[in-house]
Structure formats: C-alpha cells, structure tokens
C-alpha cells in the first residue's frame, strides 16, 4: 500500500511540475547592455536659437512653445487615413496660446532637408489639412517676420 501511495504522490508531483512549466508564460528578462545608451542633446544650436527667438517674440505665460511635438498629439486619422502615416513624425516647434490652441507649427530647415522638399510638403499638407498654420524657415527669422507670420 505504501508503494502505491508513493507512486501516486510522485505522479501528482510530476503532473504539477509539468503544468507549471506549460502555463508559465513569463518571458525571460533580456539583459540590457548599458553601454548601448548615452545622452543625446535635447536641441541643436540652431534649434536653441529658434526656441529663444520664438519665446522672445511670444513670451510665457501668454504663450507656450513646445519642442519636438508628436504629430500624434496634433492629428487624428480620419476618412480612411491611417495613424501609421504620421505617428512617427514630429514638429520642430508648436506655438500655443494660454488656452493651448495651436497658433503655428514652426519648422527650422537645415542642410538635411535638401532633396527632401516633397516629404516636407507632404508633412506640411497633413498639418494644413487639419487646420494648422505651418511656418518653415531655412534660417532664424527676424522678430518682426516671425510676429507677422504667426499673427
């Protein structure tokens, strides 16, 4: 009788162990190579100059300047459009009033935009079709020009 009980206990233990192995859906924790990551500058010198120009003309607290705002925060997919068509895109700067109404989307173009005019136009068209004013500058605009363009 003791042998039968021992076999039954061992059989139950084997079944429980097998069930635990089959039902354990946890993924192994991936090791992160900490040497793969490093700090990235938040803004280039040109972007910093543009940020300060915008805030100079449109000072806080009446205005807010957002840098690298996701198109996903600005656009909704409608009429068959796919969120995938804009989810990875970002605007250089978005100027908001106190009520968080977008006054303008501001892009500062550098040499990396050469030959990408069609892609830039497509990005602009997405924003324009949603009702946004898009301003694109190859250089930092004067205070007066920026104020005129936005208002």
Backbone as a ProteinNet text record, in pm:
[ID]
protein_1_A
[PRIMARY]
XXXXXXXXXXXXXXXXXXXXXXXXXXXXXXXXXXXXXXXXXXXXXXXXXXXXXXXXXXXXXXXXXXXXXXXXXXXXXXXXXXXXXXXXXXXXXXXXXXXXXXXXXXXXXXXXXXXXXXXXXXXXXXXXXXXXXXXXXXXXXXXXXXXXXXX
[TERTIARY]
82	0	86.4	196.8	287.5	349.4	377.8	435.9	336.1	210	106.5	91.7	93.1	82.9	204.2	323.7	445.3	440.8	396.5	385.7	282	171.6	66.6	118	192.5	247.9	348.3	435.9	534.5	465.9	362	287.8	219.8	159.6	96.6	200.4	315.5	421.7	469.3	480.2	523.3	419.1	291.4	184.4	184.5	197.8	200.4	320.5	436.8	556.1	536.5	477.1	452.1	353.2	248.4	151.1	215.5	301.5	370.5	459.9	525.7	611.6	529.6	417.8	335	263.7	219.1	140.1	224.7	355.1	440.8	469.1	400	410.6	512	578.5	673.6	787	823.6	934.8	1063.4	1170.7	1296	1334.3	1390.4	1431.9	1555.5	1544.8	1658.2	1762.2	1884.2	1991.7	2010.7	2020	2038.1	2185.3	2239.3	2377.1	2378.8	2415.7	2410.7	2508.7	2603.7	2697.7	2636.3	2514.8	2447.6	2374.8	2366.9	2289.5	2376.8	2343.5	2414.2	2323.9	2361	2276.5	2277.5	2167.8	2154.1	2119.4	2178.6	2141.7	1992.8	1927.7	1784.8	1758.2	1851.9	1834.6	1970.8	1974.6	2095.9	2109.9	2222	2243.1	2138.6	2106.7	2004	1866.9	1833.7	1705.2	1696.5	1806.7	1807.6	1786.7	1854.5	1839.2	1695	1633.7	1495.3	1401.3	1423.8	1340.9	1343.9	1464.1	1475.5	1415.5	1423.5	1360	1208.2	1153.3	1007.4	963.6	1034.7	995.2	1019	1110.4	1134.6	1015	964.5	852.5	719.5	709	585.8	618.8	628.4	677.6	574.7	628	549.7	508.2	395.5	298.1	186	187.8	80	92.1	212	235.8	321.2	306.2	386.5	452.7	578.3	649.9	682.7	631.6	658.1	758.8	860.5	962.1	941.4	960.7	950.9	815.8	709.8	576.2	537.1	486.4	444.6	323.8	324.9	207.2	88.5	114.3	8.6	-66	0	-65.4	-142	-111.9	-172.5	-281.5	-273.8	-361.4	-441.8	-560.4	-641.6	-659.1	-649.8	-672	-820.9	-856.5	-996.8	-1009	-1128.8	-1159.5	-1067.6	-1034.6	-950.2	-801.2	-764.5	-623	-580.3	-454.7	-400.5	-310.9	-325.3	-238.4	-91.5	-67.1	70.4	134.6	52.4	107.9	172.8	145.3	203.4	254.3	236.4	266	413.3	503.5	646.2	699.7	614.1	658.6	649.5	737.3	739.7	757.3	692	708	822.5	905.7	1017.1	965.1	869.3	812.2	663.3	589	446.4	423.8	368.7	338.8	192.2	167.7	32.8	1	-127.5	-166.4	-200.1	-246.5	-276.7	-382.5	-470	-577.4	-534.5	-406	-348.4	-401.7	-441.6	-479.5	-350	-335.8	-215.5	-223	-122.8	-114.7	-34	69.2	152.8	240.2	266.2	366.7	486.1	601.5	719.3	829.5	878.1	986.8	1109.7	1224.2	1351.2	1427	1446.5	1511.8	1661.9	1737.3	1881.5	1922.7	2051.9	2101.5	2043.7	1998.7	1944.8	1811.2	1750.5	1622.3	1641.9	1764.7	1791.9	1755.7	1676.6	1633.5	1513.3	1465.1	1350.2	1230.2	1229	1121.9	984.3	977.1	847.8	797.1	886.2	846.8	805.3	878.6	841.9	704.6	677.1	547.2	435	462.2	362.1	332.2	436.5	417.6	335.7	374.1	302.2	155.4	129.2	-7.9	-93.6	-34.9	-108.8	-155.8	-63.4	-94.1	-191.9	-168.9	-255.8	-397.8	-411.3	-545.1	-619.7	-545.9	-608.6	-637.3	-599	-630.4	-518.2	-397.2	-284.3	-210.6	-154.7	-65.7	75	139.9	274.6	371.2	473.3	577.8	709	775.8	901.7	1008.6	1118.6	1225.7	1358.8	1433.7	1568.2	1669	1637.1	1723.2	1634.9	1697.8	1623	1563.9	1431.2	1368.9	1388.5	1375.3	1379.5	1257.4	1263.4	1149.7	1023.9	1040.5	925.2	863.8	948.5	897.7	821.8	877.4	811.9	676.2	673	547.1	444.5	485	392.8	341.7	431.1	393.5	295	315.5	228	93.9	96.7	-28.1	-87.1
-118.5	0	124.8	122.8	236.4	264.5	160	176.6	245	212.1	272.5	420.2	452.5	592	670.6	612.1	678.9	705.3	609.1	625	733.1	736	835	975.5	989.8	1120.4	1166.4	1077.5	1111.8	1147	1073.6	1101.8	1238.5	1269.7	1401.3	1513	1492	1593.3	1616.8	1511.3	1524	1600.3	1573.2	1642.6	1790.4	1821.9	1962.1	2034	1971.4	2033.7	2056.4	1961.7	1976	2089.1	2099.4	2207.5	2343.5	2353.2	2479.3	2520.1	2425.8	2456.3	2501.2	2435.9	2465.9	2599.8	2632.2	2754	2875.1	2862.3	2977	3055.3	3168.9	3249.8	3364	3370.9	3479.4	3469.6	3586.6	3593.9	3612.6	3554.7	3577.2	3724.8	3774.2	3913.8	3930.9	4021.8	4046.3	4130	4094.6	4174	4299.6	4412	4540.1	4576	4601.9	4646.5	4795.7	4831.7	4972.7	5057.8	4998	5075.4	5112.6	5063.2	5093.4	5226.3	5290.7	5412.5	5526.3	5643.4	5762.5	5882.9	5992.9	6111.7	6169	6229.7	6294.7	6440.1	6533.1	6673.6	6693.9	6769.3	6794.4	6885.2	6975.6	7067.9	7104.1	7116.7	7163.5	7314	7369.4	7513.6	7593.5	7549.4	7618.5	7608.4	7490.2	7472.6	7558.5	7567.1	7652.6	7798.9	7842.1	7981	8007.2	7911	7927.2	7929.6	7841.9	7839.8	7975.6	8030.7	8159.1	8272.7	8263.8	8366.6	8360.8	8240.9	8227.4	8279	8240.2	8282.5	8431.2	8488.2	8632.2	8709.8	8661.7	8727.9	8692.4	8569.6	8520.7	8470	8561.6	8523.4	8447.7	8368	8298.6	8402.7	8402.4	8293.7	8303.8	8402.5	8414.5	8312	8260.9	8164.9	8050.5	7936	7817.8	7769.7	7732.1	7676.5	7531.5	7442.8	7300.6	7258.7	7184.3	7136.2	6987	6948.3	6807.3	6747.9	6815.8	6765.5	6661.3	6550.7	6441.4	6480.3	6439.5	6458.9	6384.4	6277.8	6203.6	6287.2	6390.2	6482.4	6590.6	6608	6714.6	6665.9	6540.6	6490.9	6369.8	6357.1	6236.7	6180.8	6050.7	5986.3	5988.9	6036.2	6043.9	6003.6	5961.4	5935	5835.5	5727	5624.6	5646.2	5760.7	5783.9	5689.2	5657.1	5568	5646.2	5617.6	5681.2	5649.3	5536.7	5498.7	5597.6	5672.2	5766.6	5887.2	5908.2	6024.8	5996.4	5876.7	5850.6	5870.9	5857.3	5873.4	6013.5	6100	6234.6	6330.9	6430.3	6531.1	6669	6765.7	6905.7	6964.8	7047.1	7109.4	7190.3	7281.2	7365.1	7381.9	7389.7	7422.2	7537.3	7646.1	7764.5	7759.2	7766.2	7759.1	7887.8	7922.1	8033.3	7977.4	8063.8	8022.1	7912.2	7908.6	7809.1	7680.6	7669.9	7554.2	7539.6	7649.6	7649.8	7665.4	7584.4	7590.7	7714.8	7802	7921.1	7893.6	7811.8	7779.6	7658.8	7584.1	7478.6	7536.9	7537.1	7604.5	7502.5	7500.7	7410.5	7492.4	7447.2	7510.9	7410.8	7447.3	7358	7385	7278.4	7291.9	7213.6	7191.3	7122.6	6981.1	6919	6782.6	6778.6	6893.4	6897.6	6907.8	6930.5	6939.3	6806.2	6814.1	6694.3	6626.7	6681.1	6621.7	6715.7	6804.9	6904.3	6839.8	6731.5	6664.5	6603	6542.9	6484.5	6593.5	6705.7	6818.6	6872.8	6881.4	6931.2	6836.5	6707.7	6609.3	6625	6642.9	6665.9	6792.5	6900.8	7027.7	7011	6937.8	6918.1	6845.8	6751.4	6682.5	6783.9	6869	6967	7073	7120.2	7223	7169.2	7042.8	6985.4	6973.5	6969.5	6965.3	7106.2	7208.9	7346.3	7422.3	7366.8	7433.8	7525.3	7632.5	7719.7	7660.5	7637.3	7580.7	7684.6	7712.8	7807.8	7731.1	7749.8	7677.9	7781.6	7776.7	7874.5	7804.8	7853.9	7799.6	7858.3	7974.8	8042	8098.6	8140.9	8200.6	8332.8	8347.2	8469.1	8587.1	8707.5	8825.8	8824.2	8901.7	8912.4	8957.7	9062.4	9118.6	9016.7	8945.5	8848.1	8738	8686.7	8580.5	8628.5	8747.9	8802.7	8818.5	8871.4	8889	8754.1	8659.9	8528.4	8455.4	8464.8	8393.8	8463.1	8596.3	8670.3	8713.8
0	0	0	79.4	84.7	-51.8	-126.2	-260.1	-353.4	-343.8	-427.4	-392.3	-264.1	-220.1	-269	-257.4	-303	-453.3	-530.6	-675.4	-709.1	-637.9	-661	-630	-519.6	-482.5	-587.7	-631.1	-733.8	-865.4	-901.6	-1023.8	-1015.1	-901.5	-882.4	-889.4	-828.1	-830.7	-973.9	-1051.9	-1191.4	-1273.4	-1250.7	-1323	-1286.6	-1158	-1114.5	-1176.2	-1174.1	-1232.6	-1382.2	-1451.2	-1593.8	-1620.8	-1541.1	-1557.4	-1533.2	-1435.1	-1408.2	-1525.2	-1584.6	-1699.4	-1819.2	-1844.3	-1960	-1944	-1824	-1803.3	-1768.1	-1750.8	-1717.8	-1845.6	-1862.6	-1984.4	-1970.7	-1858	-1839.5	-1941.3	-1992.4	-2085.5	-2005	-2051.9	-1980.5	-1988.4	-1882.5	-1877.2	-1964.3	-2061.6	-2150.8	-2077.8	-2096.6	-2037.3	-2121	-2054.8	-2121.8	-2117	-2234.1	-2240.8	-2212	-2091.3	-2050.9	-2130.2	-2195.7	-2277.6	-2412	-2440.6	-2566.4	-2564.3	-2448.9	-2436.4	-2386.8	-2433.6	-2389.4	-2404.7	-2346.1	-2356	-2497.4	-2533	-2662.7	-2635.8	-2708	-2687.1	-2714.1	-2629.5	-2644.4	-2763.5	-2792.2	-2904.4	-2962.5	-3094.3	-3160.6	-3134.9	-3172.3	-3155	-3233.3	-3355.4	-3436.5	-3370.7	-3319.8	-3253.5	-3126.8	-3054.1	-2935.3	-2974.2	-3078.8	-3124.8	-3167.6	-3236.7	-3280.2	-3160.1	-3064.7	-2943.8	-2873.8	-2856.3	-2786	-2867.1	-3000.5	-3083.9	-3066.9	-3070.6	-3055.4	-2918.5	-2812.9	-2677.6	-2655.3	-2730.3	-2722.3	-2780.5	-2893.1	-2961	-2894	-2844.1	-2782	-2641.5	-2543.7	-2410.1	-2325.4	-2238.9	-2136.7	-2033	-1971.6	-1964	-2066.4	-2153.2	-2251.6	-2364	-2383.9	-2491.2	-2438.7	-2501.7	-2470.6	-2598.1	-2587.6	-2702.2	-2669.6	-2751.5	-2735.7	-2842.5	-2801.5	-2895.3	-2919.5	-3045.4	-3085	-3047.1	-3083.6	-3053.8	-3158.3	-3111.1	-3197	-3281.1	-3407.8	-3491.8	-3431.1	-3357.5	-3291.1	-3188.8	-3134.5	-3041	-3116.1	-3244.2	-3323.1	-3419.6	-3461.2	-3567.5	-3523.5	-3583.2	-3571.9	-3712.2	-3723.8	-3853.5	-3884.4	-4003.9	-4045.6	-4191.4	-4228.4	-4368.8	-4435.8	-4366.6	-4426.8	-4404.5	-4347.3	-4317.4	-4206.4	-4204.4	-4102.7	-4008.1	-3880.2	-3780.4	-3809.7	-3872.9	-3907.2	-4003.3	-4078.3	-4175.2	-4108.2	-3979.1	-3911.4	-3770.7	-3719.3	-3578.1	-3541.2	-3635.6	-3604.5	-3636	-3686.7	-3725.5	-3607.3	-3607	-3501.4	-3562.6	-3501.9	-3542	-3461	-3525.9	-3453.2	-3334.4	-3361.4	-3256.4	-3280.5	-3172.5	-3179.4	-3082.4	-3134.5	-3054	-3012.7	-2882.1	-2826	-2751.3	-2747.4	-2660.5	-2522.6	-2432.6	-2295	-2288.1	-2386.4	-2389.8	-2460.9	-2488.6	-2557.6	-2699.7	-2759	-2900.5	-2980.6	-3082.1	-3165.4	-3252.8	-3238.9	-3323.5	-3449.2	-3436.3	-3552.6	-3523.1	-3628.4	-3625.6	-3698.8	-3632.4	-3687.5	-3711.2	-3834.3	-3873.5	-3907.6	-3860.9	-3896.8	-3983.8	-4109	-4204.6	-4207.4	-4212.5	-4229.4	-4353.6	-4368.6	-4488.1	-4503.5	-4394.3	-4402.8	-4477.2	-4501.8	-4574.3	-4725.5	-4769.6	-4913.5	-4979	-5084.6	-5154.6	-5090.7	-4981.2	-4911.4	-4912.7	-5011.3	-5018.5	-5034.9	-5112.4	-5133.8	-5003	-4927.9	-4798.3	-4701.2	-4701.4	-4616	-4654	-4783.7	-4829.4	-4787	-4793.5	-4751.1	-4601.5	-4521.6	-4377.5	-4355.2	-4425.4	-4411.5	-4450.3	-4558.2	-4604.4	-4500.8	-4430	-4323.3	-4218.9	-4177.4	-4073.2	-4124.2	-4247.1	-4306.2	-4321.7	-4364.1	-4381.8	-4249.3	-4138.7	-4006.1	-3953.9	-4032.6	-3994.1	-3927.4	-3929.1	-3864.9	-3962.7	-3909.1	-3985.5	-3971.3	-4084.6	-4083.7	-4137.6	-4059	-4099.1	-4108.5	-4219	-4243.2	-4274.2	-4198.3	-4214.3	-4240.5	-4341.8	-4364	-4264.4	-4210	-4112.4	-4001.9	-3894.4	-3783.9	-3834	-3830.4	-3882.4	-3786.5	-3839.4	-3752.9	-3661.7	-3555.1	-3462.9	-3536.6	-3620	-3691.5	-3787.9	-3861.8	-3957.9	-3886	-3778.7	-3704.1	-3650.7	-3593.2	-3540.2	-3652.3	-3766.6	-3880.3	-3930.8	-3943.4	-3997.1	-3906.8	-3777.3	-3684.4	-3673.7	-3659.9	-3637.6	-3770.1
[MASK]
+++++++++++++++++++++++++++++++++++++++++++++++++++++++++++++++++++++++++++++++++++++++++++++++++++++++++++++++++++++++++++++++++++++++++++++++++++++++

